Amino acid sequence: MKNRKKKGQVQIQFNWIFILIAGAVILLFFVGLVVKQKGVAEQGIRTEILTALKPIITAEAFSEKTKIVVEVPDEEVFFHCTDDVSNYGIQKAGVAIDTPITPIFAPESIMTTKMVSWSLPYQMPYKVMDLLIVSAINNKYYVLGDETKFRTELINFTEEFNFDEINSGEYTSLDPGDNFRIRMVVFGSTNNVFTENGGVIPKKLAAMGKKLSGVLIDKKETINGATLTFYENEYSSIGNSGTWVSNGEIDTIGFSSMGAKDSVLYGAVFAESKDSFECNMIKVFTRMNLLNKVYEKKMKTVEEHFGNTGNNDCTKFLEQLGGAGIDSFMADLQDKVGTCVSALKVCDVLGSGEWGAKKLQSTNQGLLGQGCMRIY
Amino acid sequence: MIEKKKGQVRMMETLAIMFIFFILVAMGMGTYYGFKKSSIIQEREDLFAKKAIDVSIKVSFMPELACTRGEAELKSNCIDVNKLIHLKDLMKDKEFQDYFFDLFSYANVTVEQIYPEKKEYVIYEFPKPNWTEVSETPFVVVLKDDKKTIGNEHRFGVLHVEVFR
């Protein structure tokens, strides 16, 4: 009897232990499966974002003046451009896609469900390439300062983005709200919030840290281009205070786009910093260096064509390029483009009525007016 | 003795149930992953075909090739023959090859004039070493030669883009 009782007790206990172990194994199996699937789903979301961005960057970069609004999963996307590295990707994934060719003017990072992209042509004087602007509906752009034509154009043509005009009184009471990033775009030297009051940033804005940035656009109405000063927020958690600090100044008068819209100034509004702006403009001039070689050869074809057809009226327009002819003119222009690639601060390809892109434009207009074969 | 055997039978029953359960789970997972694999393969094929289209779009909007209207605006689906001829030659330079490889990667880009006379211009030739698959996209384009008299300056052509993997 005693033996049987003991056997029974052992059997019951053994049963329960067996059930516990088996149950734990099954549970662990399903938990493992769920965790694995979660990782796969997250990877899928990141791939979806990069896949959604790629056609924007391909198509936008090659079809101008279009704006695209894309819905994306809410993940932080970064855009990076320095001397050696230019790419974009998902912050968490650690995967980036290189963009050595396409100039992308965007904040350092975007976290949104709606991304907005816009491409604008850069012309000098012929189209060199498109500048791609990328932002998000939860990136806020506050515009204040002098009333200029470019400021009015900026407000009118950026409906899809999140722009607001304010005055200096409203600036002191700004609240970031749900905005992921804030950009202050200031025109002219009056109401220059970057230097007024020692450049102290209102506390609520200052708390945004590096997600707050600014650009001062000093533009003369009669001249193409402007002097740009980029600002960042030097935030201190002690006292929760921030001060505007300049991270560089660039004069675009020598290379601002000759198109209907100054794509360079638009790029400056959206670029994160001076370094990012410069890095992307260098891509433009690298392309321009190659494009000019194609146009140089075409100009010689045009010159040869006029010679073959005995069209002296047309030839005289090409002669206006300079005494030494096309070779010398283009060599000088290429030299200037090379300077733009290595030292954007002193870049000047626009020229005047006597040299540079302006001279090329007036020559082409002359050929067009005379019904001659054009350069572009 | 009978009780012992009953206990053993119960134990075997439980083990059999668990075994069949895991077999069913394995079958379910196998089916799911089979479906997932075929959809991933399909997506891979779609992306490969899309790559050829992407390169075609890039080529047709290139300022080095596209026609202009006298202002700086480009004309879409139009290739300037006088730029095409020179780009074809300049592409032999390493500087151009390195730059456009970043744009086109492993691909062949050819413009074939089909009317009024047949001509072929190979702009970019960079097949992938030991490639196993190629995807081709033809794209009808207009070719414009400003040297010709007005009314005779347009031609028809096809832009052939091949991408490799």
Interface residues (C-beta under 8 A of the other chain):
Chain A: Q11 F18 A22 I26 F29 L33 P55 T58 A59 F62 S63 E64 D98 P100 I101 P121 Q123 P125 Y126 K127 V128 M129 M258 G259 T286 R287 L290 L291 K293 V294 Y295 K297 K298 T301 V302 H305 N364 L368 M373 R374 Y376
Chain B: G7 M11 T14 M18 F21 V25 M29 D54 I57 K58 S60 F61 M62 P63 E64 T68 G70 A72 E73 L74 S76 D80 N82 K83 I85 H86 L87 D89 L90 E95 F96 Y99 D102 L103 D146 K147
